[in-house]
């Protein structure tokens, strides 16, 4: 059996300096695991990894639109540069207010990806992947540029050597066939790997209208007491 693989990071607001930066340098004595389908995060951007977690599983990997890609530069480098600038800019009062608005709309996305959405399309109100819009009866307008975000490429899960069943972390035997599982010591892997994926705002699509959900208004005597309590709380 192959052991689980873990990546340890420390989220830091702002680029690390001196000793903090040295702590993030790759350890030469540790084995490096190549994860298929992802790109390694360059050393100078390791401190940003904590800002990104797995977003919604509905992006389009087929769209290859990303602005300002320099010659010889990888897409992930360009997106990480945008994230770095965004992390620094939200410390400004005006940008912070905008970021709070973005957070209220896209709470299902990690903070890092919310920042990337804010930078590339600050007027976005509802984003989804190409295939999700298609399932909803809407299509991305030709020529629209995708909003680039980052999706982590996670190491493969343990599988049973006897029946091939994928195993949850920490189990000592296969839940399917009962085969014992030999778990090796966890390995710290640096760097983590990510994919550049794309989402689109509803304003970049056309087609079937989305259903609107009305919030019922509270009425009746039973709610007068509730309104009074809310008013007192607001004044306190």
Residue frames as a rotation matrix with the C-alpha (Angstrom) as fourth column:
UNK 1
0.570 0.822 0.000 0.00
0.822 -0.570 0.000 0.00
0.000 0.000 -1.000 0.00
UNK 2
-0.350 -0.641 0.684 1.11
0.585 -0.719 -0.375 3.52
0.732 0.269 0.626 -0.70
UNK 3
-0.436 0.138 -0.889 1.05
0.844 -0.279 -0.457 5.93
-0.311 -0.950 0.005 2.24
UNK 4
0.694 0.714 0.094 -0.94
0.714 -0.667 -0.213 9.13
-0.089 0.215 -0.973 2.35
UNK 5
-0.422 -0.803 0.422 0.68
0.832 -0.528 -0.171 12.36
0.359 0.279 0.891 1.27
UNK 6
0.562 0.602 -0.568 0.25
0.795 -0.583 0.168 15.60
-0.230 -0.546 -0.806 3.16
UNK 7
-0.194 -0.592 0.782 1.21
0.631 -0.686 -0.362 19.19
0.751 0.423 0.507 2.44
UNK 8
0.255 0.202 -0.946 1.79
0.924 -0.340 0.176 21.59
-0.286 -0.918 -0.274 5.32
UNK 9
-0.262 -0.310 0.914 1.60
0.608 -0.789 -0.093 25.34
0.749 0.531 0.395 4.74
UNK 10
-0.345 0.142 -0.928 1.39
0.809 -0.455 -0.371 28.50
-0.475 -0.879 0.042 6.81
UNK 11
0.368 0.518 0.772 -0.96
0.828 -0.561 -0.019 31.21
0.423 0.646 -0.635 5.56
UNK 12
-0.351 -0.544 -0.762 0.76
0.757 -0.644 0.110 34.59
-0.550 -0.539 0.638 5.90
UNK 13
0.803 0.592 0.068 -0.67
0.538 -0.671 -0.510 38.00
-0.257 0.446 -0.857 4.97
UNK 14
0.752 -0.580 -0.313 2.03
-0.634 -0.766 -0.104 39.54
-0.179 0.277 -0.944 2.83
UNK 15
0.638 -0.571 -0.516 5.19
-0.117 0.590 -0.799 38.13
0.761 0.570 0.310 1.32
UNK 16
0.920 -0.308 -0.242 7.48
0.337 0.309 0.889 36.46
-0.199 -0.900 0.388 3.92
UNK 17
0.609 -0.777 0.160 10.92
-0.527 -0.547 -0.650 37.84
0.593 0.312 -0.743 4.54
UNK 18
-0.173 -0.849 0.500 14.16
-0.945 0.000 -0.326 36.51
0.277 -0.529 -0.802 6.01
UNK 19
-0.859 -0.229 0.457 13.64
-0.422 0.822 -0.382 33.53
-0.289 -0.521 -0.803 8.30
UNK 20
0.063 0.961 0.269 9.97
-0.358 0.273 -0.893 33.15
-0.932 -0.040 0.361 7.38
UNK 21
0.557 0.090 -0.826 10.93
-0.830 0.031 -0.556 32.85
-0.025 0.995 0.092 3.70
UNK 22
-0.498 -0.839 -0.218 13.69
-0.824 0.536 -0.182 30.36
0.270 0.089 -0.959 4.52
UNK 23
-0.528 0.364 0.767 11.17
-0.404 0.687 -0.604 28.11
-0.747 -0.629 -0.215 6.27
UNK 24
0.527 0.849 -0.045 9.23
-0.387 0.193 -0.902 27.82
-0.757 0.492 0.430 3.01
UNK 25
-0.090 -0.630 -0.771 12.18
-0.996 0.067 0.062 26.68
0.012 0.774 -0.634 0.90
UNK 26
0.733 0.418 -0.537 11.91
-0.471 0.881 0.043 23.05
0.491 0.221 0.843 -0.26
UNK 27
0.391 -0.570 0.723 13.63
-0.692 0.336 0.639 20.49
-0.608 -0.750 -0.263 1.95
UNK 28
-0.030 -0.484 -0.875 16.16
-0.961 0.254 -0.107 18.62
0.274 0.837 -0.473 -0.18
UNK 29
-0.896 -0.381 0.230 16.04
-0.436 0.856 -0.279 15.51
-0.090 -0.350 -0.932 1.98
UNK 30
-0.182 0.912 0.369 12.29
-0.229 0.325 -0.918 15.09
-0.956 -0.251 0.149 1.45
UNK 31
-0.679 -0.029 0.734 11.05
0.625 0.502 0.598 13.24
-0.386 0.864 -0.323 -1.65
UNK 32
-0.631 0.481 -0.609 9.22
-0.576 -0.816 -0.047 15.40
-0.519 0.320 0.792 -4.18
UNK 33
-0.377 0.604 0.702 5.96
0.512 0.768 -0.385 13.91
-0.772 0.214 -0.599 -5.45
UNK 34
-0.953 0.094 -0.288 4.90
-0.290 -0.557 0.778 14.79
-0.087 0.825 0.558 -9.00
UNK 35
-0.305 0.927 0.218 1.13
0.217 0.291 -0.932 14.98
-0.927 -0.237 -0.290 -9.19
UNK 36
-0.764 -0.012 0.645 -0.17
0.639 0.123 0.759 14.49
-0.089 0.992 -0.086 -12.70
UNK 37
0.090 0.860 0.502 -2.31
0.889 -0.297 0.350 17.27
0.450 0.415 -0.791 -14.09
UNK 38
0.905 0.231 -0.356 -0.99
0.391 -0.781 0.487 20.06
-0.166 -0.580 -0.798 -11.87
UNK 39
0.327 -0.816 0.476 1.81
0.254 -0.409 -0.876 22.60
0.910 0.408 0.074 -11.85
UNK 40
-0.020 -0.386 -0.922 4.13
0.987 0.141 -0.080 23.19
0.161 -0.912 0.378 -8.86
UNK 41
0.947 0.318 0.049 3.87
0.295 -0.920 0.259 26.47
0.128 -0.231 -0.965 -7.00
UNK 42
0.174 -0.938 0.300 7.14
0.275 -0.246 -0.929 28.45
0.946 0.244 0.215 -7.34
UNK 43
-0.340 -0.417 -0.843 9.04
0.890 0.148 -0.432 29.08
0.305 -0.897 0.320 -4.10
UNK 44
-0.977 -0.146 0.152 8.27
0.103 -0.961 -0.258 32.81
0.184 -0.236 0.954 -4.07
UNK 45
-0.326 0.933 0.154 4.53
-0.678 -0.344 0.650 32.06
0.659 0.107 0.744 -3.97
UNK 46
-0.590 0.084 -0.803 4.50
0.375 0.909 -0.180 29.30
0.715 -0.407 -0.568 -1.32
UNK 47
-0.952 0.184 -0.244 3.07
0.166 -0.357 -0.919 31.68
-0.256 -0.916 0.310 1.28
UNK 48
-0.556 0.781 -0.284 -0.06
-0.831 -0.522 0.191 32.08
0.001 0.342 0.940 -0.87
UNK 49
-0.745 0.239 -0.623 -0.98
-0.052 0.910 0.411 28.39
0.665 0.338 -0.666 -0.80
UNK 50
-0.828 0.405 -0.388 -2.94
0.512 0.265 -0.817 28.82
-0.228 -0.875 -0.427 2.43
UNK 51
-0.591 0.623 -0.512 -5.28
-0.514 -0.780 -0.356 31.22
-0.621 0.053 0.782 0.63
UNK 52
-0.278 0.436 -0.856 -6.49
-0.894 0.207 0.396 28.52
0.350 0.876 0.333 -1.75
UNK 53
-0.548 0.178 0.817 -8.63
-0.284 0.880 -0.382 25.47
-0.787 -0.441 -0.432 -1.12
UNK 54
-0.852 0.182 0.491 -10.67
0.496 0.576 0.649 23.31
-0.165 0.797 -0.581 -3.45
UNK 55
-0.695 0.650 -0.307 -13.38
-0.641 -0.754 -0.145 25.40
-0.326 0.096 0.940 -5.17
UNK 56
0.304 0.903 0.304 -16.62
-0.539 0.426 -0.726 24.09
-0.786 0.057 0.616 -6.60
UNK 57
-0.498 -0.580 0.645 -16.03
0.112 0.695 0.711 21.11
-0.860 0.426 -0.281 -8.94
UNK 58
0.407 0.714 0.570 -17.55
0.724 0.129 -0.678 22.72
-0.558 0.688 -0.464 -12.02
UNK 59
0.131 -0.429 -0.894 -15.04
-0.377 -0.856 0.355 24.60
-0.917 0.290 -0.274 -14.08
UNK 60
0.994 0.094 0.050 -14.02
0.016 0.338 -0.941 24.40
-0.105 0.936 0.335 -17.71
UNK 61
0.211 -0.975 0.072 -10.49
0.140 0.103 0.985 23.22
-0.967 -0.198 0.159 -18.42
UNK 62
0.187 -0.091 0.978 -10.97
0.935 0.322 -0.149 23.64
-0.301 0.942 0.145 -22.17
UNK 63
0.930 0.212 0.300 -11.01
0.304 -0.903 -0.305 27.44
0.206 0.375 -0.904 -22.31
UNK 64
0.086 -0.984 -0.154 -7.52
0.992 0.070 0.104 28.84
-0.092 -0.161 0.983 -22.81
UNK 65
0.348 0.083 0.934 -8.09
0.360 -0.932 -0.051 32.56
0.866 0.354 -0.354 -22.25
UNK 66
0.542 -0.247 -0.803 -5.82
0.791 -0.171 0.587 34.31
-0.282 -0.954 0.103 -19.78
UNK 67
0.932 -0.121 0.341 -4.59
0.074 -0.859 -0.506 37.91
0.354 0.497 -0.792 -20.16
UNK 68
0.607 -0.726 0.324 -1.02
-0.766 -0.643 -0.006 39.19
0.213 -0.244 -0.946 -19.87
UNK 69
0.839 -0.398 0.370 0.83
0.213 0.867 0.450 35.89
-0.500 -0.299 0.813 -20.18
UNK 70
0.384 -0.784 -0.488 4.46
-0.787 -0.555 0.271 36.71
-0.483 0.280 -0.830 -20.85
UNK 71
0.501 -0.289 -0.816 6.61
-0.604 0.559 -0.568 34.73
0.620 0.778 0.105 -23.28
UNK 72
-0.357 -0.684 -0.637 7.82
-0.074 0.700 -0.710 31.55
0.931 -0.206 -0.300 -21.62
UNK 73
-0.757 0.126 0.641 5.66
-0.651 -0.227 -0.725 32.12
0.054 -0.966 0.254 -18.55
UNK 74
-0.825 0.497 -0.270 3.35
0.482 0.867 0.125 29.44
0.296 -0.027 -0.955 -17.19
UNK 75
-0.061 0.902 0.428 -0.32
0.088 -0.422 0.902 30.22
0.994 0.093 -0.054 -16.66
UNK 76
0.537 0.288 -0.793 -0.06
0.752 0.261 0.605 29.38
0.382 -0.921 -0.076 -12.96
UNK 77
-0.504 -0.778 -0.375 2.72
0.858 -0.499 -0.120 31.99
-0.094 -0.382 0.919 -12.54
UNK 78
-0.738 0.282 0.612 0.49
0.099 -0.853 0.512 34.66
0.667 0.439 0.602 -14.05
UNK 79
0.339 0.936 -0.091 -2.46
0.176 0.031 0.984 33.78
0.924 -0.349 -0.154 -11.82
UNK 80
0.310 -0.293 -0.904 -0.26
0.944 0.205 0.257 33.66
0.110 -0.934 0.341 -8.71
UNK 81
-0.809 -0.563 0.169 1.08
0.557 -0.826 -0.083 37.12
0.187 0.027 0.982 -9.55
UNK 82
-0.294 0.799 0.525 -2.51
-0.105 -0.573 0.813 38.36
0.950 0.184 0.253 -9.70
UNK 83
0.578 0.511 -0.636 -3.26
0.513 0.379 0.770 36.73
0.635 -0.771 -0.043 -6.35
UNK 84
-0.249 -0.772 -0.586 -0.14
0.968 -0.183 -0.170 38.29
0.024 -0.609 0.793 -4.76
UNK 85
-0.875 -0.048 0.482 -1.18
0.149 -0.973 0.175 41.76
0.461 0.225 0.859 -5.96
UNK 86
0.046 0.992 0.116 -4.73
-0.042 -0.114 0.993 41.14
0.998 -0.050 0.036 -4.78
UNK 87
0.350 0.004 -0.937 -3.67
0.858 0.400 0.323 40.04
0.376 -0.916 0.137 -1.27
UNK 88
-0.654 -0.679 -0.332 -1.63
0.752 -0.632 -0.190 43.23
-0.081 -0.374 0.924 -0.95
UNK 89
-0.786 0.335 0.519 -4.35
0.016 -0.829 0.559 45.50
0.617 0.448 0.647 -2.38
UNK 90
0.181 0.948 -0.263 -7.18
0.420 0.167 0.892 44.36
0.889 -0.272 -0.368 -0.07
UNK 91
-0.228 -0.315 -0.921 -5.33
0.971 -0.147 -0.190 45.99
-0.075 -0.937 0.340 2.82
UNK 92
-0.981 0.016 0.195 -6.42
0.024 -0.979 0.204 49.32
0.194 0.205 0.959 1.29
UNK 93
-0.667 0.745 0.014 -9.77
-0.123 -0.092 -0.988 50.47
-0.735 -0.661 0.153 2.69
UNK 94
-0.037 0.690 -0.723 -11.53
-0.933 -0.283 -0.222 50.82
-0.357 0.666 0.655 -0.68
UNK 95
-0.363 -0.169 -0.916 -10.38
-0.644 0.756 0.116 47.43
0.673 0.632 -0.383 -1.95
UNK 96
-1.000 -0.008 0.018 -11.24
-0.019 0.656 -0.755 45.83
-0.006 -0.755 -0.656 1.40
UNK 97
-0.328 0.943 -0.055 -14.84
-0.522 -0.229 -0.822 47.00
-0.788 -0.240 0.567 1.13
UNK 98
0.108 0.312 -0.944 -15.02
-0.980 0.193 -0.049 45.59
0.167 0.930 0.326 -2.40
UNK 99
-0.723 -0.457 -0.517 -13.54
-0.378 0.889 -0.258 42.31
0.578 0.008 -0.816 -1.15
UNK 100
-0.824 0.485 0.294 -16.22
-0.173 0.279 -0.944 42.04
-0.540 -0.829 -0.146 1.56
UNK 101
0.113 0.874 -0.472 -18.87
-0.851 -0.160 -0.501 42.41
-0.513 0.458 0.726 -1.15
UNK 102
-0.115 -0.252 -0.961 -17.21
-0.802 0.594 -0.060 39.68
0.586 0.764 -0.270 -3.21
UNK 103
-0.957 -0.288 0.035 -17.02
-0.243 0.729 -0.640 37.41
0.159 -0.621 -0.768 -0.14
UNK 104
-0.442 0.863 0.245 -20.75
-0.475 0.006 -0.880 37.77
-0.761 -0.506 0.407 0.46
UNK 105
0.370 0.597 -0.712 -21.46
-0.911 0.083 -0.405 36.57
-0.183 0.798 0.574 -3.09
UNK 106
0.394 -0.346 -0.852 -18.93
-0.482 0.711 -0.512 33.75
0.782 0.613 0.113 -3.46
UNK 107
0.255 -0.264 0.930 -18.65
-0.957 0.066 0.281 32.17
-0.136 -0.962 -0.236 -0.01
UNK 108
0.930 0.106 0.352 -18.32
-0.081 0.993 -0.085 28.71
-0.358 0.050 0.932 -1.59
UNK 109
0.646 -0.758 0.090 -14.91
0.258 0.107 -0.960 29.69
0.718 0.643 0.265 -2.99
UNK 110
0.208 -0.677 -0.706 -11.66
0.976 0.100 0.191 29.96
-0.058 -0.729 0.682 -1.04
UNK 111
0.577 -0.016 -0.817 -10.40
0.253 -0.947 0.197 33.40
-0.777 -0.320 -0.543 -0.05
UNK 112
-0.489 -0.864 -0.123 -7.64
0.081 -0.185 0.979 33.23
-0.868 0.469 0.160 -2.64
UNK 113
-0.659 0.295 0.691 -10.08
0.752 0.265 0.604 32.50
-0.005 0.918 -0.397 -5.46
UNK 114
0.514 0.814 -0.272 -12.45
0.815 -0.562 -0.139 35.22
-0.266 -0.150 -0.952 -4.22
UNK 115
0.150 -0.563 -0.812 -9.55
0.008 -0.821 0.571 37.67
-0.989 -0.092 -0.119 -4.56
UNK 116
-0.813 -0.483 0.325 -8.85
0.278 0.168 0.946 36.42
-0.511 0.859 -0.002 -8.09
UNK 117
-0.084 0.871 0.483 -12.52
0.994 0.043 0.096 36.91
0.063 0.489 -0.870 -9.03
UNK 118
0.601 0.303 -0.740 -12.44
0.500 -0.865 0.051 40.43
-0.624 -0.401 -0.671 -7.54
UNK 119
-0.290 -0.824 -0.487 -9.31
-0.010 -0.506 0.863 41.38
-0.957 0.255 0.138 -9.54
UNK 120
-0.905 -0.185 0.383 -10.49
0.330 0.261 0.907 40.04
-0.268 0.947 -0.175 -12.89
UNK 121
-0.454 0.819 0.351 -14.22
0.304 -0.228 0.925 40.89
0.837 0.527 -0.145 -12.71
UNK 122
-0.995 -0.033 -0.089 -15.15
0.095 -0.329 -0.940 43.07
0.002 -0.944 0.330 -9.72
UNK 123
-0.460 0.887 -0.047 -18.75
-0.885 -0.462 -0.050 43.40
-0.066 0.018 0.998 -10.96
UNK 124
-0.684 0.187 -0.705 -19.32
-0.118 0.925 0.360 39.63
0.720 0.329 -0.611 -10.98
UNK 125
-0.198 0.700 0.686 -22.52
-0.971 -0.234 -0.041 38.57
0.131 -0.675 0.726 -9.23
UNK 126
0.580 0.355 0.733 -22.77
-0.471 0.880 -0.053 34.82
-0.664 -0.315 0.678 -9.93
UNK 127
-0.124 -0.729 -0.673 -20.04
-0.992 0.113 0.060 32.62
0.032 0.675 -0.737 -11.35
UNK 128
0.568 0.234 0.789 -19.97
-0.284 0.956 -0.078 29.02
-0.772 -0.180 0.610 -12.51
UNK 129
-0.526 -0.806 0.271 -18.05
-0.079 0.364 0.928 26.77
-0.847 0.466 -0.255 -14.84
UNK 130
-0.712 0.165 -0.683 -18.73
-0.702 -0.203 0.683 26.37
-0.025 0.965 0.260 -18.55
UNK 131
-0.794 0.374 -0.479 -20.46
0.146 0.882 0.448 23.00
0.590 0.286 -0.755 -18.12
UNK 132
-0.653 0.577 -0.491 -22.58
0.619 0.032 -0.785 24.17
-0.437 -0.816 -0.378 -15.20
UNK 133
-0.493 0.469 -0.733 -23.96
-0.492 -0.845 -0.209 27.07
-0.717 0.258 0.647 -17.23
UNK 134
-0.746 0.185 -0.639 -24.67
-0.551 0.367 0.750 24.62
0.373 0.912 -0.172 -20.05
UNK 135
-0.786 0.451 -0.422 -26.61
0.557 0.812 -0.171 22.36
0.266 -0.370 -0.890 -17.66
UNK 136
-0.458 0.606 -0.651 -28.64
0.416 -0.501 -0.759 25.41
-0.786 -0.618 -0.023 -16.58
UNK 137
0.370 0.639 0.675 -29.58
0.879 -0.006 -0.476 26.15
-0.300 0.769 -0.564 -20.19
UNK 138
0.884 -0.160 -0.439 -27.15
-0.210 -0.976 -0.066 29.03
-0.418 0.150 -0.896 -20.62
UNK 139
0.576 -0.711 0.402 -24.07
0.814 0.454 -0.363 29.38
0.076 0.537 0.840 -22.83
UNK 140
0.011 -0.684 -0.729 -20.95
0.474 -0.639 0.607 31.51
-0.881 -0.352 0.317 -22.58
UNK 141
0.892 0.313 -0.325 -21.05
-0.072 -0.613 -0.787 34.36
-0.446 0.726 -0.524 -25.10
UNK 142
0.591 -0.685 0.427 -18.47
0.796 0.408 -0.447 33.93
0.132 0.604 0.786 -27.84
UNK 143
0.117 -0.676 0.727 -15.33
0.282 -0.679 -0.677 35.95
0.952 0.285 0.112 -27.15
UNK 144
0.806 0.198 0.557 -15.89
-0.442 -0.425 0.790 36.26
0.393 -0.883 -0.255 -23.39
UNK 145
-0.210 -0.969 -0.128 -12.74
-0.428 0.208 -0.879 35.81
0.879 -0.130 -0.459 -21.32
UNK 146
0.469 0.384 -0.795 -12.84
0.422 0.694 0.584 33.24
0.776 -0.609 0.164 -18.52
UNK 147
0.582 -0.265 0.769 -12.09
-0.739 -0.566 0.365 34.22
0.339 -0.781 -0.525 -14.91
UNK 148
0.054 -0.669 -0.741 -8.96
-0.078 0.737 -0.672 32.26
0.996 0.094 -0.012 -13.99
UNK 149
0.580 0.054 0.813 -8.91
-0.811 -0.057 0.582 30.65
0.078 -0.997 0.011 -10.55
UNK 150
-0.464 -0.846 -0.263 -6.78
-0.750 0.533 -0.392 27.92
0.472 0.015 -0.882 -8.98
UNK 151
0.752 0.657 0.048 -7.84
-0.606 0.662 0.442 24.37
0.258 -0.362 0.896 -8.13
UNK 152
-0.095 -0.840 0.534 -5.51
-0.915 0.285 0.287 22.19
-0.393 -0.461 -0.796 -6.05
UNK 153
0.301 0.070 -0.951 -4.51
-0.567 0.815 -0.119 18.84
0.767 0.575 0.285 -7.53
UNK 154
0.428 -0.052 0.902 -4.68
-0.876 0.220 0.428 16.45
-0.220 -0.974 0.049 -4.60
UNK 155
-0.693 -0.719 -0.057 -2.54
-0.719 0.683 0.129 13.30
-0.054 0.131 -0.990 -4.23
UNK 156
-0.181 0.639 -0.748 -4.28
-0.423 0.636 0.646 10.02
0.888 0.433 0.155 -5.12
UNK 157
0.372 0.405 0.835 -6.15
-0.928 0.138 0.347 8.25
0.025 -0.904 0.428 -2.33
UNK 158
-0.638 -0.545 0.544 -5.05
-0.617 0.785 0.064 4.92
-0.462 -0.295 -0.836 -0.91
UNK 159
0.263 0.712 -0.651 -6.35
-0.897 0.429 0.107 1.89
0.356 0.555 0.752 -2.77
UNK 160
0.512 0.002 0.859 -6.65
-0.517 0.800 0.306 -1.71
-0.686 -0.601 0.411 -1.65
UNK 161
-0.471 -0.800 -0.371 -3.97
-0.816 0.236 0.527 -3.93
-0.334 0.551 -0.764 -3.20
UNK 162
-0.768 0.207 0.606 -6.44
0.184 0.978 -0.102 -6.82
-0.614 0.033 -0.789 -3.40
UNK 163
-0.006 0.892 0.452 -9.68
0.890 0.210 -0.404 -5.35
-0.456 0.400 -0.795 -4.77
UNK 164
-0.616 -0.371 0.695 -8.63
0.711 -0.641 0.289 -1.83
0.338 0.672 0.659 -5.82
UNK 165
0.495 0.868 -0.037 -11.21
0.778 -0.423 0.465 -0.04
0.388 -0.259 -0.885 -3.66
UNK 166
-0.210 -0.512 0.833 -10.34
0.012 -0.853 -0.522 3.56
0.978 -0.099 0.185 -2.70
UNK 167
0.020 0.109 -0.994 -9.78
0.899 0.434 0.065 3.79
0.438 -0.894 -0.090 1.03
UNK 168
0.861 0.281 0.423 -10.54
0.062 -0.885 0.462 6.61
0.504 -0.372 -0.779 3.49
UNK 169
-0.051 -0.929 0.367 -7.62
-0.410 -0.316 -0.856 8.14
0.911 -0.194 -0.365 5.34
UNK 170
-0.349 -0.261 0.900 -6.50
-0.926 -0.053 -0.375 6.31
0.145 -0.964 -0.224 8.49
UNK 171
0.737 0.673 0.063 -8.18
-0.675 0.728 0.121 2.92
0.035 -0.132 0.991 7.89
UNK 172
-0.243 -0.837 0.490 -6.29
-0.823 0.446 0.353 -0.27
-0.514 -0.317 -0.797 8.80
UNK 173
-0.661 0.074 0.747 -8.30
0.320 0.928 0.191 -2.66
-0.679 0.365 -0.637 6.64
UNK 174
-0.947 0.317 -0.059 -10.32
-0.169 -0.333 0.927 -2.54
0.274 0.888 0.369 3.42
UNK 175
-0.502 0.835 0.225 -14.02
-0.584 -0.136 -0.800 -1.94
-0.637 -0.534 0.556 4.06
UNK 176
0.208 0.582 -0.786 -14.88
-0.974 0.197 -0.112 -3.88
0.089 0.789 0.608 0.89
UNK 177
0.438 -0.100 -0.893 -12.84
-0.289 0.925 -0.245 -7.11
0.851 0.365 0.376 1.15
UNK 178
0.997 0.013 0.082 -11.29
-0.083 0.230 0.970 -6.96
-0.006 -0.973 0.230 4.63
UNK 179
0.423 -0.906 0.013 -7.67
0.673 0.305 -0.674 -6.90
0.607 0.294 0.738 3.38
UNK 180
0.490 -0.324 -0.809 -5.29
0.691 -0.422 0.587 -5.38
-0.532 -0.847 0.017 5.93
UNK 181
0.824 -0.170 0.540 -3.81
0.268 -0.723 -0.637 -2.00
0.498 0.670 -0.550 4.99
UNK 182
0.139 -0.857 -0.497 -0.20
0.958 -0.012 0.288 -1.11
-0.252 -0.516 0.819 5.63
UNK 183
0.921 0.246 0.301 0.02
0.309 -0.933 -0.183 2.66
0.235 0.262 -0.936 5.99
UNK 184
-0.057 -0.998 0.023 3.42
0.882 -0.061 -0.467 4.23
0.467 -0.007 0.884 5.60
UNK 185
-0.215 -0.111 -0.970 4.51
0.735 -0.673 -0.086 7.29
-0.644 -0.731 0.226 7.52
UNK 186
0.806 0.581 0.116 3.02
0.526 -0.612 -0.591 10.48
-0.272 0.537 -0.799 6.15
UNK 187
-0.271 -0.912 0.308 5.34
0.952 -0.208 0.223 12.53
-0.139 0.354 0.925 3.94
UNK 188
0.342 0.301 -0.890 5.51
0.216 -0.947 -0.237 16.30
-0.915 -0.112 -0.389 3.88
UNK 189
-0.014 -0.271 0.962 5.52
0.984 0.167 0.061 17.41
-0.177 0.948 0.265 0.27
UNK 190
0.357 0.051 -0.933 6.65
0.021 -0.999 -0.046 20.79
-0.934 -0.003 -0.358 -1.02
UNK 191
-0.839 0.540 -0.068 5.40
-0.500 -0.814 -0.295 22.39
-0.214 -0.213 0.953 -3.17
UNK 192
-0.141 0.874 0.464 1.72
0.204 0.485 -0.851 21.73
-0.969 -0.025 -0.246 -3.70
UNK 193
-0.925 -0.158 0.345 0.33
0.346 0.018 0.938 21.48
-0.155 0.987 0.039 -7.21
UNK 194
-0.171 0.881 -0.442 -2.51
0.000 -0.448 -0.894 23.44
-0.985 -0.153 0.077 -8.78
UNK 195
-0.384 0.173 0.907 -4.47
0.919 0.164 0.357 23.73
-0.087 0.971 -0.222 -12.02
UNK 196
-0.857 0.255 -0.449 -5.55
-0.275 -0.961 -0.021 26.97
-0.437 0.105 0.894 -13.62
UNK 197
-0.525 0.771 0.360 -9.30
0.842 0.532 0.089 26.58
-0.123 0.350 -0.929 -14.23
UNK 198
-0.966 0.144 0.216 -11.96
-0.043 -0.910 0.412 28.98
0.255 0.389 0.885 -15.48
UNK 199
-0.305 0.928 -0.212 -15.37
0.819 0.142 -0.556 30.22
-0.486 -0.343 -0.804 -14.36
UNK 200
-0.744 0.152 0.650 -17.72
0.397 -0.683 0.613 32.75
0.537 0.715 0.448 -15.97
UNK 201
-0.827 0.512 -0.233 -20.07
-0.088 -0.527 -0.845 35.35
-0.556 -0.678 0.481 -14.53
UNK 202
-0.077 0.899 0.431 -23.74
0.691 0.360 -0.628 35.22
-0.719 0.249 -0.648 -15.46
UNK 203
0.501 0.237 -0.832 -23.27
-0.251 -0.881 -0.401 38.50
-0.828 0.410 -0.382 -17.38
UNK 204
-0.475 -0.746 -0.467 -20.93
-0.740 0.052 0.671 36.61
-0.476 0.664 -0.576 -19.72
UNK 205
-0.874 0.235 0.426 -23.64
0.336 0.925 0.180 34.10
-0.352 0.300 -0.887 -20.60
UNK 206
-0.523 0.788 -0.324 -26.96
-0.850 -0.510 0.133 34.09
-0.061 0.345 0.937 -22.43
UNK 207
-0.771 0.303 -0.560 -29.91
0.031 0.896 0.443 31.74
0.636 0.324 -0.700 -22.61
UNK 208
0.082 0.894 -0.441 -32.59
0.538 0.332 0.775 30.49
0.839 -0.301 -0.454 -20.27
UNK 209
0.081 -0.009 0.997 -33.45
-0.622 -0.782 0.044 32.81
0.779 -0.623 -0.069 -17.32
UNK 210
-0.785 -0.378 -0.492 -32.45
0.158 0.645 -0.748 31.48
0.599 -0.664 -0.447 -13.93
UNK 211
0.227 0.914 -0.337 -35.20
0.645 0.118 0.755 30.88
0.729 -0.389 -0.563 -11.35
UNK 212
-0.516 -0.309 0.799 -35.64
-0.325 -0.793 -0.516 33.63
0.793 -0.526 0.309 -8.77
UNK 213
-0.243 0.375 -0.895 -36.43
0.795 0.606 0.039 32.79
0.556 -0.702 -0.445 -5.18
UNK 214
0.049 0.355 0.934 -38.55
-0.235 -0.905 0.356 35.26
0.971 -0.237 0.039 -3.26
UNK 215
-0.870 -0.314 -0.379 -37.97
0.313 0.240 -0.919 35.68
0.380 -0.918 -0.110 0.47
UNK 216
0.093 0.993 -0.074 -41.36
0.715 -0.015 0.699 35.69
0.693 -0.118 -0.712 2.25
UNK 217
-0.425 -0.152 0.892 -42.14
-0.314 -0.900 -0.303 38.83
0.849 -0.409 0.335 4.24
UNK 218
-0.787 0.132 -0.603 -42.72
0.583 0.479 -0.656 38.30
0.202 -0.868 -0.454 7.97
UNK 219
-0.454 0.723 0.521 -46.28
-0.417 -0.689 0.593 39.33
0.787 0.051 0.614 8.86
UNK 220
0.305 0.716 -0.627 -48.78
0.311 0.548 0.777 38.84
0.900 -0.432 -0.055 11.64
UNK 221
0.779 0.100 0.618 -48.89
-0.483 -0.533 0.695 39.59
0.399 -0.840 -0.367 15.38
UNK 222
0.903 -0.427 -0.050 -46.47
0.381 0.740 0.554 36.79
-0.200 -0.519 0.831 16.21
UNK 223
0.172 -0.895 0.412 -43.70
0.922 -0.002 -0.388 38.64
0.348 0.447 0.824 14.40
UNK 224
0.671 0.102 0.734 -44.25
-0.015 -0.988 0.151 42.04
0.741 -0.112 -0.662 16.06
UNK 225
0.926 -0.354 0.128 -42.33
-0.119 0.047 0.992 40.86
-0.358 -0.934 0.002 19.11
UNK 226
0.370 -0.813 0.449 -39.50
0.860 0.483 0.166 39.69
-0.351 0.325 0.878 16.85
UNK 227
0.308 -0.211 0.928 -39.35
0.600 -0.713 -0.361 43.09
0.738 0.668 -0.093 15.11
UNK 228
0.898 0.082 0.432 -39.25
-0.247 -0.719 0.650 44.84
0.364 -0.690 -0.625 18.48
UNK 229
0.750 -0.651 0.116 -36.34
0.240 0.431 0.870 42.70
-0.616 -0.624 0.480 19.66
UNK 230
0.198 -0.677 0.709 -34.42
0.979 0.100 -0.178 43.30
0.049 0.729 0.682 16.44
UNK 231
0.551 0.074 0.832 -34.97
0.235 -0.970 -0.070 47.06
0.801 0.234 -0.551 16.80
UNK 232
0.956 -0.203 0.211 -33.66
-0.262 -0.275 0.925 47.02
-0.130 -0.940 -0.316 20.38
UNK 233
0.503 -0.803 0.319 -30.63
0.630 0.594 0.500 45.00
-0.591 -0.050 0.805 19.30
UNK 234
0.258 -0.381 0.888 -29.89
0.857 -0.333 -0.392 47.41
0.445 0.862 0.241 16.44
UNK 235
0.682 0.075 0.727 -30.03
-0.105 -0.974 0.199 50.43
0.724 -0.212 -0.657 18.80
UNK 236
0.954 -0.299 0.009 -27.84
0.048 0.181 0.982 48.81
-0.296 -0.937 0.187 21.48
